[in-house]
Amino acid sequence: MNARPTPRATYRFQLNGDFGFADVVGTLDHLVDLGISHVYLSPIGTAAAGSTHGYDWLPPPAVSDILGGIDGLRELRRAATERGLGLVIDIVPNHTGVADALANPWFADLLRHGPHSPYASYFDVDLSDDNGAGGKIALPVVAADGDLSPLEIDEQGNLRYYDHAFPVAPGTEDGTAAEIHARQHYKLVPWNSGLIGYRRFFTVNELAGLRQEDPVVYDATHEWLRELIAEDLVDGVRVDHPDGLWDPQQYLHRLRADVGDDRLIYIEKILAPDEPLEPTLPVEGTTGYDQMRVIDALFVAPSGVVQLTELNEHVTGDTGDAQWFATVEHQRKLTILRDSFPTELRRLVRAITHSDPAADSDAIAEGCAELIAALGVYRADYPSLRPRLETTAVRIAAEKPSLTRALDAIVQETRSPGAAASRLAQTCGAVTAKSVEDSLFYRTARLVSAQEVGGDPANPSMSLTEFHHHNTERSRRWPLAMTATSTHDTKRGEDVRARIALLSQVPERWSLLIERVWLGTDIPDNLTCYFLLQNIFGVWPADGEVTDELRIRLVDYARKAAREAGLRTTWTEVDEDFEAAIEKWITQVTTGPIAAAVSELVARTASAWQQESLARKAIALLGPGVPDIYQGTEWWEDSLVDPDNRRPVDFDQSLDHPKTELVRTALEVRAAHPEAFGASSSYHRLPADGPASDHAVAFARSAGDVPEVVVITARFTHSLDPDSAVGTVVGLPAGAWRDVRSGVIHTDIVDLATARSAHPVAILVRGRGV
């Protein structure tokens, strides 16, 4: 950045009606004590009533009064600036909240006036004659039987279906509710009809997509941001889900022009393991799920994965390995596209065949489906990914010759920017997210810590060589990208994932616990219980005391996980008997002799868990990129998927805590050596030699080519033999290196045991002085 300092670390807050700007101000001294450089806020715009996250913002865009309003934001900015803290906000360009149609003036006007509304161009609506709703905007809110008899006109003259209220077009107010409904620009249809009249965020009907490709829409949704920038109230933005937009590249270039070169732009972009971030994007980088995957994988023992694969197959009937994932992911994408995105697929096919009325629409639809199922990325219209799309199409054509002409047409029509390319990309991203993260990741259980947003459970482990190579490249290409460890969207918090990953180091003992649980409890379903047991192990209290509060949290989590999996119960077809059986099983696991067995394994792995939680955190703090600390993760945390991970944080917890001390120490080092962690910094692997060399994680951070900071830690610590650690030496860069905690000076080499004698993570700085 030109005018502002390089971020040292961000601290993410989840704002809501109970925790607003004034509450953030109350934590700022704590952030300063930690060494944070930037406060990082969840969406701050006016949101739907009772919103707990802010992503369902309502127009016209404005700072939320519930959070403190513009004056509250100004006070937060003033207080943060006094303490040397910057401010980054989360913006949501892709969609707006429409759960209550009348609460969204733009959407309400669209429904009231249809194509004549000045806001008709704001939303990506389908008003074509063949849209399945007779050219009207399909709203899927009716019961599956299609019964419209509950329709009525309320006292305000709105059309009402139970809790849903909709505006009525001028001049259509006379008659019965059914007659009035028939005259509207919209049509209420069954929720399972496969019809919806507007592009959504994934399959969330309550979030309607916006057409940011239209300059009018962009201006209407970003004028408030320009005002915040003009008043210098923010130092950067985090862009929520840009892959959902018509043209993310165009959007981000326009956003960069608005925010200027002296402010930060981060994008919530989920990268596949083999997908590079498009190098031409005018951003600092992603929000860091890609780096989280790499750090997590480093601590998964590959030998244990082999045994966990066998155990998973024994318990659930599936291996959960790479071949299984590839097959099932392909199947899930085809199924989800057909069941959840038929409207999007029809619009995509129309975009491809618009210039050729004689085209075989069925073949085009099948070709699009196969392509979406095989691409393996959210969207492939970025310049660096276009070759991937074309080679994938060639491969599919070789496997399915009957689709050759259809695939040729798809490739040709998507070669240039336009409706075909954008609709393919938007549909692909939505299908990928819904099929993998929100479905498949709940349907398998080889090692659930790897089943994370941006994760790679098909290949959950990573060698030291791969890890260091990745970090070297990241330092060179994206030195200021965020490094996430926990977020508001992670399915398990960082410490929970760290403990679950330890199962790869103790597969035999894990197997014994499984046998004990399966013999001593009533198992309603093997896969569901095996999936849940790993999560239960991950959040198990260190003292072995499972409280009623934790048990309730586990039951709530189990209900959500089982419904997301959709195998025995779903959100729309709830199997109450099955869910009650799962609740009973959780009680059995968390009480009596079974609970004692779980506690025994937790206690046996406690030392390794703490060491590796700290090692992971240190790598995130001192590795390439800008560490992002999610609220409360400077202490041990036991969060599961939202809303569990959005619980209030007790900021009065003791600061005499291993993670808090690590964060403070690491960020002090970053502050003292800014050039070793800035845009021109570099990363170097340090050599380790000896019987524990595969355990040693050692690297240097340099200002240019001059090493200034060394980090030495270890993985697979449960099996790290003390004698092997003594016999393993790490080669240090030339000069004297001082341990920032002990003050001990090392030169040339240091053995792994000595380096880690005072702390699981050794942080060394160049020179003998203080």
N, C-alpha and C positions, 0 to 999 in steps of 0.2 A: 504494500500500500504506500502511496506517496506521502500523504500528510498525517497519517495516523500510525501508531506503533503496531507492530506485528502482534496479534493476539497471543497471550501466554497460555490462557485456558479460559473456556467458557463455562458458565454454570447455568444449567437449564431449570427454570421454574415452570410449574404447571399452575396457571392462574384460573380462578373460578370465583364465584360469588362469595366464597368464604376466605379467599386468599387473593388479595388484589395488590395494587401498586404500593399502598402504604405498608402492607405486610412485607413486601420485598425490601422496602427501605429499612425495615427493622432487622433485616438479615445482613445488610451490607458490610457492617464491621466484621462479621464472621467471614464473609467472602474475602475481605482484605486480609484477614489473618491467614486464610488458606493460601493466598497468593493468586487469586483469580484476577483476570484482567477484564473480562466482559460478562455482564449480566445478559442472560439469554432467555427471552420470554416466549411462552406459548402465545397463540393468537390473541391480540388485544382489542379486536374489533367488537362491535355490538353483535351479540350472538342470540340464538334462540333462547326463549325463557327456560331457565333451569339448566342451561348447557354447562357441562363439567369440563369442556375441552376447548371450545371456541372455534372449532373447524366448521361449525354450522352457522357462520356469520350471516348477518342480514343487511341488506342495503337500506339506505345509502351508506357506504362505508364510513365509519367514524369510530373514534376511540370509545370503548365501552364505559358507560356511566357506572355500571355495576362494579367494574374494576377500579374506578376512581376518576374516570373521565380525563379529558385533556389536561386539566389542572393537576390531577394526580400523577399523570405521566410526566408533566413538567417538573413536579417536585421530585419524582424518582430520578429524573435526569440530573437535576441539580445536586441531589444527594450523592448520586453515583459519581458525577464529575468531581465533586469535592474530594472524593476518595480515590480518584484516578481510575475509575471504572468506566468502561465503555458499555454500550447498550445495543443488543441485537434483537430484532423482533421477528416473529414467524408470520409470514403472509400467505394467504390462501387464494391463489388466482384461479384455480381449476373449477371451483364449485361454490355454491351458496346454499344455505339451509332452506328447505321448503317443506319441512314436516308439518308446519302450520302454514298453509298456502296464504292465508290472509295476513300473516305477520310479515310476509316478504312482499313489499309493494311492487317490485318488478315482476315477480312471478304472478301475483294476483292480477296485475294489469294484463299480463299475457293471457291468463285464463279468461278474463272478462272480455277482452277485445280480440283475442286470437291473432291472426296475421296482421290486423290493423293496429295492434298495440305498438307504441314506440319502442317497447322492450322485446318485441318478437325476435329481433336480430340478436338480442343478448344471450338467448338460450339456444342450444343445439336441438331444436324441436323437429319432429317428423310430422309434417302436415300433408304428405303425399296421399293420393287417392288409394293407393294399395298398402297403406300402413296397418291395415287390420282393424282400424277404428273408423273407417269411412271418411278419412281425411281430417279427423278430429284428433286432439291431443289425448292420447290414452293415459288414464291415471289408474294404476292397479291397486285399488283400495277395497274392492268389493270381496265378499266371501266367495269361496271356490264355487259355490252353487250358482253364483250370478244373481242372487235374489236382490232386487232393488227396492223391495217393499219398505225397508226402513227409511228410505229417502223422505226428507221433510224440508219445509222452508222454515227457518228460524225467525226470531223476532226482528233480526236485522235484515231480513230478506235474502240471506245466504242459503244456498243449497247445502243441506247437512246429511251426512251418512255417519251415524253414530258420533264418534269424536272428530270426524273430519268435516270441515266447513269450506265451502268454495264460493267464489263470487258469481254473480249472475249478470249476464250481458244486458245492457240497456235495451228496453223494449221487449224483454222475454219474460217478464215477471208474472204474467197471468197464467192461470191453470193449475193443475195438480203438480206435485213435485216431479212426477215422472215426465209430464209434458214439458215442464220447464227444463228438466235435464236434457231432453231430446233436442232443445233449441240451442244448447251451449256450444262453444268452440272446443270443448273437451268432452270426453266420454269416460265415465267411471266403469272400469272393467275388472273382472276377477283378478285377484293377486297372483294367481298361478296361470294366467292366460298366455304368458309369454309376450304380452304387449306392454309397452311403455313408450310414451310420446316424446321423451327427452333423454339425452345422454346423461348418465349418472356418474357418480364416483363409485367405481366398481359395480356392486349390485345394491348400493344403498339408495333406495328410492327417495329418501329424505334429503339427499344432496344432489342438486341439479347442476350439471356442467355448464360452464360459461364459455362464450366464444371470444377468447382473448385475441384471436387473429384479426378481429374487427377493431380498428383503431378507436371507434366510438366506445366500444365496450372496455377496451384497455384504459382509455382516459377516465371513464366513469368509475372504474374500480381502483384506479391508482392515483387519482387526484389527492386523496387524503394522505397517501404516502409521500407525494411530492411536497405537501404542506409540512409534514413532519420533518422531511429533509431540509426544507427551506428554513425551518426554525431550529435546525441542528439538534433534533431530539433523538436521533438514532445514528448508530455507527455502522449498521449493516442489517441485512435481512437473510432469513432462512426461507427458501421458497418451497412450499409444500407441494409435493407430487407434480412436478412440471411435466412428467411423462404423460399425464392425462391431457395435456394441451394439444391443440391442432398442430402447432409448430413450436416446440420448446426452444429451438435455436433462435428463431426470430424473436420470440418473447424475451429470452434472456438478454439478447443484444439490446432490445429496447429498454429493458429494465436497467441494464448497465448504464445506458445513456442517462436515465433518470437519476440513479443513485450516485453516479460519478465514479471516478477511479479511486477516490480516497475512502470508499466504504466497502464493506465486505458483502459478498454474495455467496451463500451456501445453498446447495440444492439437495432435497431429499430424493436421491436417485438410488435405486436398488440395482446394483451391478451383479451380473452372473460371475461365477468364479473365473471364467475365461474372457470376461468382457472388460475392455479398457474404457475409462471415461473419455468421452469425445474431447479430443485435445483442443478443439477450436472454441469451446464454450468459454464465455467471459466470466468465469467464476473462480473462487478460491478452491473449490472442490466439493465433494459430497459431504453429507452430515455424518458419514463414517461407519455405516454398516459393513462396508467392504473390509475396513481395517479390523473391526470387531470380529469378523469371521476368521481373519488370519490369526489374530491373537488367541482366539478360542481354540483353533485347530492345533496350534503349537503345543497345547497342553493335553492333547488326547493321544494316549499311547497306542501306536498302530498294532502292536501284538495283542493288546486287549480288545481292539476292534474286531479282530478275527474271532475271539471267543464270544464277544457280545453278539456277533452275527449268528453264531451257532445257537446261543441261548435264545435270541429273539425268534429264530425259526422254531426252536423247540416249544416255546411258550405260545407264540402267535400263529405259527404256520408259515410265516414269511421271513425271508432273510433280512429285508431292509437294506440290502447292499446296492451298489451302483447300478447293476443290471436291473434289479427290481425297481429301483427308483425311476430309471429311464422308461421302463415299460408302463408303470402305473401312472407316472406323470403325463405321459402321452395320452393314456386313456382318460385320465381325469380332465385334461384340457378339452378333449373332444366332447366329453359328457357335459362339462360346465358350459362350453360354448353353445351346445344345443339346448340345454335346459334353462340357463340363466341369461344368455345373450342372443336370443333369436332375433330380436329387433335390431340389434347392432349388426348382426350378420347380414340381415336383409338389406340394411342401408349400405353396408360395405359392398355387397354384390351389385346393387344398383349403381354405385359409384364406378365400379369396374366395367360394367356392361352398358353404361349410358350411351356410348358412341357406337355400340353394335347391338341393335335390338335382336339380332338373330343368335346372339351368343347363348351357349348352354348354361343357363343360370344355376342349374343343379350341380354341374361339374365345377363351375366357378366357386360355388359355396363349399363343395367338398375340397377343392384345391386350397381355398383360404383356410379352412379348418385344419387341414394337414400341415399347412405352412405355420400357422399359429402354434400348433401342438409341437412342432419340431424346432422352432427357432431358438428356444432356450434363453431369450432375453426379453425384457419388457417391450422394447420397440427397436426395430432395426432400420429406422430411416435416418439415423445419424450417419454422416459421411464415412466414418471409420467402420461402420457395421453394414453398410449396403452390400459389400461383397458377401457377407454371411448370408444375407437373404437370398442372393442369386445362387450361391452354391448349394444352399439348402433346397431350393426349388429344383435344381438339377438332380440332386440326390433322390428327392421324392419322386420325380418323374421316372427315374431309373427303376425305382421300386414299384411304382404304380403307373405304367405306361399309358393307361387310359386317361390320366389326368394331364398328360403332356401339353395338350393345346390350352387347357384351362390355366395351367401354371405359367405357360408362355404369356398368356394374356395378362395375368396378374403382375408378372414381372415387368411387362411392357408398360402397363397403366400406372404402376407405382414408381416408375423410373424418374419421373419429374414430380415436383411438389404439386399437390392438389388433393382433391377429395379422396381419391383412391388410396394414395400413400398415407394420408393422415388417418383415414378411417381404419385402415389395416393396422397402423401403429397403435392407435387408441384402443382398438378392440383387443389387440395382442396383449397390451399391458394389463388391461382389466382382467382378461381371462387368466393370464399368468398369476397375478396376485391372488385371485379367488381360488384358483385350482391348487396352487402350491402352498402358499403361506396360510390360507384360511381353510384349507381342506386336507390336502395330503399330509401336511405337518402334524395333523391330529389323527392320522390313520396309520401311523407306523411308530415304532418305539425301540429301534435298535439302540440309540443313544439320544435322548430327547434334548440334551443341551445343545446339540448341533442343529436342531429343528427350529431355527431362529430366522427372523427377517434378514434376508441377505445371506443366510447360512448355506452350507453345503453338506447336508447329512449323508449324501451319497458317498462323499469322500471327507470324513470328519477330521482326519489327522493331517499334519503337515510336517515335513522334515525341517531340520535346522537350515539346510541349504536353501530350500524353497522360501523359508521365512525371511532369511537375511537378503536373498535376492529381491523378494517383493519389497522389503523396506528400502533397499538401495534405490530401486526404481521409483518408489513413492516419494522419497526425499528429492529425487531429481525432477520428477514430473509434477507432483502436487504437494509441495512442502507445507502449504498452509491449509490443506484439507482437514476436516474435523476427524477426530478419532473417538468414536462412541464406544461405551462399554455397557451402559444401560440407557434406555430412553423411555418415553411415554408409550412407545409401541412395542418394546421388546416383550416376548412371550414369557421370558424368565429374566430376572435381574442378574447382574454380573456374578454375585457371590453364589446364587443358586446354580447358575451354569457351571461355576468352578467346582462346586461339590459334586454335581452330577457327572461331570467329566472325569472325576476321580474313579468312577466305576470302571473306566478302562484300565486302571492300574490294579484293581482288586476284583477281577471278574469271578475268581473262584469263590471268594467270600460273598460276593453279590449273588452268585448262584445258590449258595447255601441259604441266604436270606429269602430268596424267591421260593425255594422249596418250603421253608418254614411258613411263609405267608400263604402259599397255595394249599398247604395241608391244614393250616389253622384258621382259615377264614372261608366265608361263603363267596366264591368268585362268580359274579354275575356275567362277566365276559372277559376272556383272557387278554385280548388286546387292550381294552379300556383299562383294566386293572394294572396291567404291566406298564402302560403309559403313565397312569396316575401314580404308581408306586415310585417311579423315578422322581417325579415332581415332589412327592411327599418327602422322600429322602433329601431332596435339595433344600427344602424349607424347614427341615426338622430342627428344633431348638437344640443348641449345644448342651443345655442342661437336661435334656430329655423330657422336659415337662411340656406336654401339648395342652395348651389352654383351650377353653371353649371358643374363644375368639378365633384362634388359628383353625380349629376344627370347622367352624362356620365358613371361614375363608376357603378352606379346602373343598368343602361341599359346593360352594358357589363356583369355584374354579372347575370342579369336576363336571358340574352341570353345563357350563359354557363349553368346555372341551368336548364333551360327549355330543353336544348338539352341533358344534362346528364339524366334528367328524362325520355326523350324519349317518352313522351305521346302525345304531340301535334307537336313537331318538334324535329329533331335529327341532329347530326353532318353530316350525309350523306344524309338525306332527309329533307332539310330545308324548313319550312313553313314560307315564308317571310311575308305573310299577318298576321299570328298569332304573329310573333315576332314584327311586326310593331304595332299591337294592344296592345301588352304588353308595348312597349315603350310609346305609347300614354297614357296608363293607369298610368305609372310611373309619367309622366308629370302631370296628373290630381291629383295624390296623393301628389305630392311635391309642388303644387302651390295652391293658393286661400284658400277657407274655409276648405278644407280637410287637407291641410298642417297645418292650425291653430289648427285643432282638434288633429292632431298627436303631435304637439308641446305642447299642453296643457297636454297630458298624459305624455310626456317626462318630462315636468317641474314638474308635480305632483309626479313623482317617482324619481326625480333627487337626492334627499338626500339619499334615500335608495340605489340607484344605486352606488353612490360614496362610501357609507359605505361598501357595500358588495363587490365592486371591490377591495377595500383596504383589506377587511377581507380575501378574496380569495388569494390575493397576499401574505398576511402575513402568511397564513397557508402553502402556497407553500414555502415560504422563511424559515420558522421556524419549519415546520413539518418534519417528517422523510424523509430522502433522500437529494439529492443535487439539489438545485433549478437551473433551467435553464431559463435564461432571454433572450427572443427573442428580436432581435434588435428593439429598439424604444419603448418597452413595459414598460420602466421605466417612461413613460408619458402615458396619456390617448391615446388609439389608436382605430381606427375604421375599422380595416381590415376585408375584406371578403376573400373568397377562392382565391388561386393563379390564376393569377399573382398579384391580388390586394394586397396580404399580403407580396409581395416582392418589394414593392415600395421603392424608396430611403428614408432614414431616415434623418431628420434634426437634427444633433447632436449639433446644436447651440441653441436648445430650452432652455428655462429657467430651471435652476436646482431648483428653488423655486416652487416646484410642489408636490402635495400630494403623488403621487406614488414614485417619486424620493426620497423624504424624507423618506418614509417607507422603500424602498430598502436599502438606506444608513444606516438607524438606525438598521434594522434587521441584516444586514450583519456585522455591527460593533459588535453586540451582539454575532453573530456566531464566529467572530474572537476572541472575548474576552473569549469565553467559548468553545473552540474547542472540548473538550472531551464530552460535552453535545450533540454534533452533529456528532460525529465521528462513527467509525465502532463499538465501544463498548458502544455507547449511548443507552438510552432507552426512551420510551414515556409513559406517564401516563395521564389518564383522571382525571380531577379534578371535584369533585362533585359540583353540582349547585342545589339549593333548593329555591323554590318560584314560583310565578305565571308565570314567564318568563323563567323557567328552560329549556324549549324546545328551547328557543332562544339562550341560552348561549353556546358558544363554548370555552371551557377552558381546557388547557393541560399544562403539565410540561415536559421539556426536562432535562434529567439527565445524569450525568457522572456515569455510573454504577447505583447504587441505590440512589445516592445523587442528588436531584433536584437542578438545577442551574438557570433555566430560566422558567418563566411562561408566557403563552400567554392567553389573555382573549379577546374575540370579540363576535360578535352576528350575527345571521342570521335572516331572515324574519323581517328585520328592519322596513319595511313599516308599519307593524302592531304592532311594539314593543311599548307598552304603557309605558310612563315615570314612572308612579306609580308602574307598575309591575316590571320595571327594578330596581327601588329602593327596592322593596320588595323581590328581588331575590339575594341570596348571593352565592358566590363561595368560597369553602373551599380551603385555601392555605396550602401548605406543612409547616411544623414547621419552625419557624424562622422569620426573618424580610425580607420583600420583597420591593425593591425600584423600583418605576416606572422610567424607563430610560429617559423619557421626562420631567416629572414634578419634579422628585426627591422625591415625596411623598412616605412615608413608610407605608406599610400595613402588618398587622400580623393576623394570624388565618383566618379571612374572609374578603371579600370585596364585597360590593353589585355591581351589574352589572352597574348601573347608575354611581356610583362613579368611578369604574374602567375605564369606557369609557367616562368620562366627558371631558377629554382633547383631545381624539383621538378615532376614531372607533375601534382601536386596542390598547390594553394595553400590553406593554412588560415589565415584571418585572424581576429583577435579585436579587439573594440572597445577603443580606448584606446591611449595611447602608453606606458604603463608596462609593466614586465616581467611 
